[in-house]
């Protein structure tokens, strides 16, 4: 998924991409990315 950091932050804040806050950053499970892509792309 080639998107900017700001796009990922926006998706997290909008609740479209689930992530865990770790320190000052975020951790996103690969399964969450796959689920997001399935919803958006429909494959």
C-alpha angles and dihedrals in degrees: 000000000000107000134130124262090249091056091053091048090050092051091049093049091047090052093241093116121038116222140164120232111233114180107308095337140060133246119209122191117232088234089059091053090048091050091049092050091048090053095045102037098029098220 
